């Protein structure tokens, strides 16, 4: 069972200045490397507090690469619809070289209407653009003199530099939420799967993961499906203390997330069925409900270990990437939680720590 760290900023300058936030993340990344954790992951977003501090995951991961030696570096995720595939393939290959082959690339379909509006990319048709970009990036990593002609971009005889260190290319992952088609497509194309069980019951997520696994095996013989889940995590000496500290942080995270999805109050798209009104579902959640349905793991080491074991059994996954920066948390609080997780939770889990291969 793999365990890594996942970063998704939800801060603004008045709650947590960006220099302070990134000092915290670099410190936690060094801790992850020293503790033998599997990954450090960070997500791309723009403009608002929800993820807005990280418009460039690859830039951040290049910094992490310079101060670590073992932990794998994961984009979780890049948003291909806002980038040209030559740009993505080339910049990712550069970070793969800087890290000496420790890069994993996660891709996700952007889903916030204001980001599409800012980049002047239509939401309708974005699924096709996402697929074309991801497929082209993999071609650029593995082929020379690539020529493509799509409705979204076209070029002739392109050979990117540098070439990826990893062969045939860095491991790729797809973030999927609630579309069975997305889970099946990730499996059929041999990608790893990233899930974030937030608004979806664990049993339903398990059904989607089964779709992914069933779709993977017939199309990619000799390879194996890979599934990692990202959830908020906070560990303290007792359950009561953990809830006292974490619940205000979870409330902040939910408020910031809901504010960003308010754009879906009136927006509609044929490529995003079921997203309209998303903020209402998020606003209906409380820190307590967020904890009790299994989407946030908060408690003493013993409680956390038990919850991790039970969720892993329900989802049938390979590991977790723990979101530890939620709520614009301060550096000392975040580090204490991660240290306690490494010292007191991991030894209690079956198999202990597993590094990515």
KABEL-V115271 format. One record per backbone hydrogen bond with DSSP energy under -1.0 kcal/mol. CO is the residue of the C=O (numbers start at 1). NH is the residue of the N-H. E is the energy in kcal/mol with one decimal. If there is no record, write none. Layout:
# KABEL-V115271
<<CO	NH	E> <CO	NH	E>>
This chain:
# KABEL-V115271
<<2	320	-2.3> <3	38	-2.6> <4	322	-3.0> <5	41	-2.3> <6	324	-1.3> <7	43	-1.2> <9	51	-3.3> <12	15	-1.3> <12	16	-3.0> <17	21	-2.4> <18	22	-2.6> <19	23	-1.8> <20	24	-2.0> <21	25	-2.1> <22	26	-2.4> <23	27	-2.1> <24	28	-2.6> <25	29	-2.2> <26	30	-2.0> <27	31	-2.0> <28	32	-2.5> <29	33	-2.1> <30	34	-2.5> <31	35	-2.3> <32	37	-2.4> <38	72	-2.4> <39	5	-2.7> <40	74	-3.0> <41	7	-2.8> <42	76	-3.6> <46	48	-1.8> <48	52	-1.3> <49	51	-1.5> <51	54	-2.0> <54	45	-1.4> <56	60	-1.8> <57	61	-2.8> <58	62	-1.8> <59	63	-1.3> <60	64	-2.0> <61	65	-2.5> <62	66	-1.2> <64	67	-1.3> <72	40	-2.1> <73	104	-3.5> <74	42	-1.6> <77	44	-2.0> <78	108	-2.3> <79	82	-1.9> <80	83	-2.1> <84	88	-2.2> <85	89	-2.8> <86	90	-2.2> <87	91	-2.6> <88	92	-2.4> <89	93	-2.0> <90	94	-1.8> <91	95	-1.9> <92	96	-2.3> <93	97	-1.9> <94	98	-2.6> <95	99	-2.3> <96	101	-3.6> <97	100	-1.3> <102	73	-3.0> <104	75	-1.7> <105	173	-2.4> <106	78	-2.9> <107	175	-2.4> <112	115	-1.4> <112	116	-1.4> <113	117	-2.3> <114	118	-2.1> <115	119	-2.1> <116	121	-2.3> <123	126	-2.1> <125	129	-1.7> <126	130	-2.7> <127	131	-2.4> <128	132	-2.6> <129	133	-2.3> <130	134	-2.6> <131	135	-2.5> <132	136	-1.9> <133	137	-2.5> <134	138	-1.9> <135	139	-1.7> <136	140	-2.6> <137	141	-1.7> <138	142	-1.3> <139	143	-2.4> <146	158	-2.7> <148	155	-1.9> <153	150	-2.5> <155	148	-2.0> <158	146	-2.8> <171	105	-3.0> <172	192	-3.0> <173	107	-2.8> <174	194	-2.5> <179	183	-1.8> <180	184	-2.5> <181	185	-2.6> <182	186	-2.2> <183	187	-1.7> <184	188	-2.9> <185	189	-1.6> <186	191	-2.2> <187	190	-1.7> <192	174	-2.5> <193	228	-2.4> <194	176	-1.9> <195	230	-2.5> <196	198	-1.5> <201	205	-2.2> <202	206	-2.5> <203	207	-1.5> <204	208	-1.9> <205	209	-2.5> <206	210	-1.9> <207	211	-1.7> <208	212	-2.0> <209	213	-2.6> <210	214	-2.6> <211	215	-2.0> <212	216	-1.8> <213	217	-1.6> <216	220	-1.6> <220	223	-1.7> <226	193	-3.1> <227	318	-2.6> <228	195	-2.2> <229	321	-2.8> <231	323	-2.7> <232	297	-2.8> <234	299	-1.8> <238	242	-2.3> <239	243	-2.5> <240	244	-2.3> <241	245	-2.1> <242	246	-3.0> <243	247	-2.3> <246	250	-2.9> <247	251	-2.4> <248	252	-2.0> <249	253	-2.4> <250	254	-2.7> <251	255	-2.3> <252	256	-2.6> <253	257	-2.5> <254	258	-2.7> <255	259	-2.3> <256	260	-1.7> <257	261	-1.9> <261	264	-2.2> <262	265	-2.3> <264	277	-1.2> <269	272	-1.2> <272	275	-1.4> <275	278	-2.0> <278	282	-1.7> <279	283	-2.9> <280	284	-1.2> <282	285	-1.5> <286	290	-2.9> <287	291	-1.9> <288	292	-2.7> <289	293	-2.0> <290	296	-1.4> <291	294	-1.1> <297	234	-2.4> <299	236	-1.7> <300	304	-3.0> <301	305	-2.5> <302	306	-2.0> <303	307	-2.5> <304	308	-2.6> <305	309	-2.2> <306	310	-2.2> <307	311	-2.5> <308	312	-2.6> <309	313	-1.8> <310	314	-1.9> <311	315	-2.7> <312	316	-2.1> <318	2	-2.5> <319	229	-1.9> <320	4	-2.3> <322	6	-3.2> <323	233	-2.2> <330	334	-2.2> <331	335	-2.6> <332	336	-2.1> <333	337	-1.8> <334	338	-2.2> <335	339	-2.9> <336	340	-2.1> <337	341	-2.2> <338	342	-2.5> <339	343	-2.5> <340	344	-2.9> <341	345	-1.3> <341	346	-2.3> <345	348	-1.4> <346	349	-1.3> <349	352	-1.8>>
